[in-house]
Structures are given as C-alpha cells and as structure tokens.
Amino acid sequence: MGTAELTGTLFDIQGFSVHNGPGCRTLIFFKGCPLSCRWCSNPEGRNSYSEPLFHKQKCTLDRLCIEACLHQAITEESGNLVIDRTKCISCNTFDCITACCTGALQQGGYSMTVDSLYLLIQRDRQYWGSRGGITLTGGEPFFQPEFARTILKRCHDAFVHTAVETCGEVPRSFIEPSLPYLDWLFFDLKQMNPNLHREWTGHTNRQILANARWLVNDFQGRMVYRMTVVPGYNDQAKHLSQLASFISSTGRKEINLLPLHHLGREKYALTGRPYYSNVLDTPTKESMLNIEEILELKGIVSYIGSDTPF
C-alpha cells in the first residue's frame, strides 16, 4: 500500500480554530487513546475503532437495529438498548445505523485516506492566513503513528504549518518518525505522582515523563506543556512545585493551563460511559491566577486558557 492509500481512523475535523496553534487552523481528531482520563471531554475518541453513538431520546425501541446487527452487539434490557461496542471492532458495514429510522444511532469514527484528508486540508488553506495550518488532536494522534507521520510529512512538504496535541503515553518509536515534519507540540502533563496518575487516567506517568525528557534534545520545534487544572487533584502548591521542577529539568519553560470544564458531559451517554466529572468543580478565575503566580515565581511562563501567545 502506498502512502496515499494509507488509511487512518478519525472522529471529527473542525476548521477555523484559533486556540490550538498559531493562526487559524484545521483540527483533525484521531480516534483512539491509551488513557482514560476522568475529565476527558472527547470520550468518543477513546476507542480506536468506529462505533455506534446512541441518542437514547430518539430511540423508539422498534428493534430494527437489533435485527440488522450482524455481530449481535445490540440487545434490549429492561426497555433500554445495550450496546457491546467491543463487538463493533470487526464491523465495517454498520447495518444497525442504516436500519435505524429515527437517527438514534450514528456512526462515531470513520476511515480516511491520506489523499482524502489532504484534499480536505487544501480546501481550508485559504482561510488560515499566513500563520495557520493543521493540528492533529484526539484521542491521541501518535496512537496511529504511521498515519500521523504521513499526513504531517505531506503537509510539511507543502509548507503547511503542523502541530500535534499529545498525551505522551505512547512508545518513543511512535513519536520520533514525525518529529522532522512537526513545527509545534502541545505536550500534556497531568500529575507528577505516578500512583495518582494511574488512578485518574489508567496509566502511570513513567512513559510520559520519559518522552518529555528525550524530546528536549530530539525536537527542535516549539514545545508547550499543557495541564488541565482539576481542583483537588493537581492544583495543590506541593504538586505545582513538583511540576515546575520537572518542567525546568527538561529545559522548557512554558505551560498552558486549561481550566476543567464540563462541555463534553452529554457525549458520555452517547458512548455508554458513566460521567465521573460531575463531582469535580470548575476552577475559579482566582484559583487559576493563583496557580499561574505560583508557577511564574518558580520560573515557569504560564498561559491560562487561550492566552498562549502564538
């Protein structure tokens, strides 16, 4: 298979973004992520395969989807549809969605070739201005390393500015091939304590911190750390001191602080997942400014929300 026919799995493409890199940008959302952060705002991006999204309020329980599903992934229990999405891994026809007459089932995720994606990117190019480009996000872009590398190279060779938002929880070999074609990297840091990191995301931070360290020497573009501020989890002064020390040890000095939000709440029901973040508060403006001040005093340049100077 040539690189033009190489296929990746995406779940969304959005234009006109001004918060994910310099200029106006096209965001490409990759499906699949190794982490399961409690505050994730894109739960439809966690699984690496296409899957049905279920809008319960639209369902009339006519059972047409149950009869159409070739993998017996859908059942009815106590008047509700139950979807075993692990059985959707081998499905490429989604007959259940075709059979649904009410729009209760929609496809979450789709395959796209490099050629098709690049054509779409080219259509957006006239809106970027002189500094815009593409940003790969997700999910985790490097969870599909060859597709990420190929589309980044295609854009880099065409003088398109490239950026990636990564959680860092992938092998170094998944990231390294893309570095020559990458201008900008947003790198997530969530919690310095490995046990707390595992408890809230499903993995320790060992590989993430190791990747951050080697990127100091291997990545020549601009790298900005990011942290979603979760009150009671990573906003304490002790943790912020550990965070600042780690960032300084990598030779980088910038972090983008993102306040926790609940904008993805409704999407959890679509994917059949419980929403854990109801118990978490959104940080106040005052608390965000206090965190910024603590980090600044330790030599870390901090930007709140969309204030990152691109």
N, C-alpha and C positions, 0 to 999 in steps of 0.2 A: 504493500500500500504506500503510495506517495504521500508526502506531507500535505498536499492539497486535499486529499481524501480522508485524512486523519479526522476522526470524529471525537467530539467531547460532549459531555452532558451538562447543560445549563438549566437554570430555572427562571432567569429573568435577564433582560437587557434594558437599561434605562439611559436615556440621553439627558443632556442639559444639567448635569450635576456640577456643583461648584464647591463641594466640600470634601472631595476625595482626590485631591491633587491640584496642580496649578491650572488655571484657566477653566473653561467649560469642558466637561468630559463625558465620555460614554462609559457607563458602568456595566461590566459583564459578570454576571453572578454564576459562579461554578457550583455544581451540585456535589455534595459530599464533604464531610468534615470529620476529623478524628476526635474532636472534642464535643462535649455535650454540656456547655455552659448553662447554668440555671437561668441566666438573664438573656440568653440568645434571642435576638429579635428576628431571626430568619430560620425558624425551625424546619421549614420546607426545604432548606438547603442541607440538612444533616445527612440524610441518606444519599448514597452515591448513585442511585438508580431512579428512574422515573417512577412515579407512584400516583395513585388517585388522591385528590383532595376532596374531602366530604363536607358539603354545606348542609348540615342537618336540617336547617329551617326550610330548605327547598324540597326535602325528601317526602314523597307520598307513600313510601313503602309498597310500591307496586311490584317489587321483586324482579323487575326486568334485568337489573344489573346482576343479581344472584344467578339467574338462569344463563346469562350471557358469559359470565366469567369462566374461562377455560381452566383456571388454576384453583378453583374452589377457595378463593381468598376472601369471599364475602359471605357472611352469614347473618341471620337475624336472631337477636336475643332480646327477649322482653320488649318487643316492639321497637328495637333500635338496630341499625345496621352496624356490624362489627367487621372491620377490615384487617386482615392479617397481611400487612404490607411486605413482610419477608417473602411471601409467595409471589409478589409482583416483580421480583428481581429478574425472573426469566421471561417476563411478559414484554412483548413488543407490539401488540395489537390494541390493547386496552379496549376490548369489546364491551366491557362494563360501562365505559364512558360513552361509547357510541350508542348503547342501548338506553341510557338514561334520558328520559324525555323532559325532565324538569331543570336540568342544569345543576343538580345536586352533586354530581361527580364531575370534576375537572382534572385534567392531567397536570401534575406537578413535575416538571422537568421534561426536557426534550433533547434529542441529539442534534448536533450541528457540525458540519464540516468546517475546516479551516477556511476554505474558499467562500462558503456561505457567510460565515461570520465576518470575514474581511470585507466582503461586498457591503454588508450592513454598516460596518465601521466607516467605509468610504463615503457612504451616503450622509453620515453625521459630520463628516470632516468640515464642511462649510460653516458649521455652527460653532466650532471650537474656538475660533480666534487664533492668535499667533502662539498661544502658550498651552492650549488644550491638548487632549489626547484620550487615551483609554486607561481605565483602571480595572484590573482583574480583582474580583472580590468573591464573596460566597456566603456560606460554605468556605472551603479552603482551596484556592487556585492550585497550589502545589500538590494537592491530593490527586490531580490529573497532570502529572509533571510533563509528559511529552506534548500534550495538547497546549498547556500553558507556554512551554518553551517555543513551540512552533508559531503560535499566534503572536507572541512577543517579538520573535525574530522577524516575522513578516511585517509587523508594524514598524519595528526599529529600522529595517532596511528601507522603508518608505518614509523615513523621517517623521514618524508619529511618536510623540512623547508617550512613554509607557510607565505605568505604576502598578504595584500589587499591594493588596492588603492581606497579610498573612498572620495566622496564629502561631506559626513556627513549630507546630507539633507534627513535623514530617522529617524523614531522614534527610541528611545533608545532600545526599545524591539526588533528591527530588528538586532541590532548590538551585544547586550550583550550575546546572546547564543553562538556566535562564538568566543568570547574572549579567552576561555580556550584552543582553538586549533590554536591560532594565534601567530606567533613569531614576526611579523613586520607589522607596519601600516603606510602607507603614508596618511596623512590627509590634504585635500585641504583647504586653506584659500584664498579667492579671493578679498574681500573688507570688511573693517570694518564698513563702513556706510551702514545701513540696507536699505535705500532707493535706493542708487546706486547699492547695491547688487541685489535688486529686479528688477531694471531697466535693468540690463545686464544679469541676469540669470533666471529671472522669479519668484524668491523667495527671501524673506529677509534672513538674516544670523542668525536669532534668534535661530533656532533649531541647526544649525551647531555649533555655539559658545557654546551652552549649552552642546552639545555632547562632544566637545573638553574638557570642564571643568570636566565633570564626568569621562572621560577616564583617567585623571590624576591619580585617585585612583583605578579605576577598571581594567585598562590594565597594565599588568606587563611586556609586551614586549617592543621592541624599537619602538618609535613613532616619525616620522619625518614629520613636516609640509611641505606642498608644496604650492607654489604660481606661477601661470603663470603671468609673468610680461607683462602687457598690457599698452603701453605708453599712457599717458593722462588719464588713468583710475585708476591705483593703484601704480604708480611709483613716486608720489609726496612725498616730505620729510614729510609733515604733516601726510599723510596716513602711511608711513613707521614707523613713531614714534608710531602711534596708534597700528600698527601691532606688533611692538616689545614689547609694554607694555602688549598686550594681551597674547602673547606667554610666556612672563616672568611670568604672573599671573597664568599660567597653570602649571608651574614648569618644562616645557620643554624648550630646548634651541637651537633646530636645525630647520632649514628650507632649503628646496631645491628650488632654484629659477629657473624657467623654462622660457626661452625667448619665447614670442609668435612666432608661425610660421604659415605658410600657406600650410602645406603639405596635409591638408585634404580638400582643396578647391574643387577639382574635384568631391568629394563624395557628395557634396550638391546637385548637379544636379541629381545624381542617386536617391536621396530620395525626389526630388520635392521641395526642400527648397531653398530659396534665400541665397546667401552667403554674410553675413554682414561685414566680417572682411577685405574686400578689402580696407576699409578706415583706417585700423589700421596698423601702421608701426611695423616692427620687431625691437625690441630694439637693439641698438648698443652694441658692446662689452664694450665700455667705460661706457655706462649708466648702464650696468649690474654690472660692477665692482664698480661703484659709489653706487649703491643700496646695494651691499654686504658690502661696507665700512660703510655706514650709520647704517646698522643693527648690524654689528660687534661692532661698538662703543657703541651700546646700550646693548651689552652682548649677542647677538643672533649669534650663529655659523651658517654661511651661506655657502651653496654649490651651485655653478652655473651649470646648466645643468646636465651632467652625472658625475659631480665631487664628488657626495656623497660618502664618504668613507664607503664601505660595509665591 
